[in-house]
Amino acid sequence: MPIVQMANLIPVAKTVGSNKMVPTISIPYPLGDPSTSKDEQWKLRYYRVGVALEALTMDVKEQTVFKVRI
């Protein structure tokens, strides 16, 4: 079953054997930043979940951390 680990602690995700990883923002707010507007938070979530969904479609042979812009 293909999965993507969205994590802010990428070294831990690598240690436990995740093969597809998308970086998140922080431990208490992995896909948001309460100091920004709701619109900015929505854009961030939409983009990062999109990166994760795209990662699901890719075939990887080794551990891969997918780059994020925002």
C-alpha positions as CSV (number, residue, x, y, z in Angstrom):
1,M,0.0,0.0,0.0
2,P,1.6,3.3,-1.0
3,I,1.9,6.0,1.7
4,V,3.4,9.4,2.2
5,Q,4.7,10.5,5.6
6,M,4.0,14.2,6.2
7,A,6.4,15.1,9.0
8,N,8.2,18.0,10.5
9,L,10.9,15.7,11.9
10,I,12.3,14.3,8.7
11,P,15.3,12.6,10.4
12,V,12.8,10.6,12.6
13,A,10.7,9.7,9.5
14,K,13.9,8.4,7.8
15,T,14.9,6.4,10.9
16,V,11.6,4.6,11.1
17,G,11.8,3.7,7.4
18,S,9.4,6.1,5.6
19,N,10.2,6.0,1.9
20,K,8.2,9.1,0.8
21,M,8.3,12.2,3.0
22,V,6.8,15.7,2.7
23,P,8.1,18.3,5.2
24,T,5.5,20.1,7.4
25,I,5.7,23.3,9.4
26,S,5.9,22.4,13.1
27,I,4.8,19.9,15.7
28,P,1.7,21.7,17.0
29,Y,0.7,23.0,13.6
30,P,1.9,20.6,10.9
31,L,-0.1,22.1,8.1
32,G,-0.7,25.7,9.3
33,D,0.6,28.7,11.0
34,P,-1.9,30.4,13.3
35,S,0.0,33.7,13.0
36,T,-1.0,34.0,9.3
37,S,-4.4,34.6,7.8
38,K,-6.9,31.8,7.2
39,D,-6.4,32.3,3.4
40,E,-2.6,31.9,3.7
41,Q,-3.1,28.8,5.9
42,W,-5.5,27.3,3.3
43,K,-3.0,27.9,0.5
44,L,-0.2,26.2,2.5
45,R,-2.4,23.2,3.3
46,Y,-3.7,22.9,-0.2
47,Y,-0.2,23.1,-1.7
48,R,1.5,20.6,0.8
49,V,-1.4,18.1,0.5
50,G,-1.0,18.4,-3.3
51,V,2.7,17.6,-3.0
52,A,1.8,14.5,-0.9
53,L,-0.8,13.4,-3.4
54,E,1.7,13.8,-6.3
55,A,4.2,11.8,-4.3
56,L,1.7,8.9,-4.0
57,T,1.8,8.5,-7.8
58,M,5.6,8.3,-8.0
59,D,7.6,5.1,-7.9
60,V,10.7,5.6,-5.7
61,K,13.5,3.1,-5.1
62,E,15.0,4.8,-2.0
63,Q,14.0,7.2,0.7
64,T,12.8,10.5,-0.9
65,V,12.1,13.8,0.7
66,F,9.8,15.8,-1.6
67,K,10.7,19.5,-1.9
68,V,8.1,22.1,-0.9
69,R,8.0,25.8,-1.9
70,I,5.7,27.1,0.8
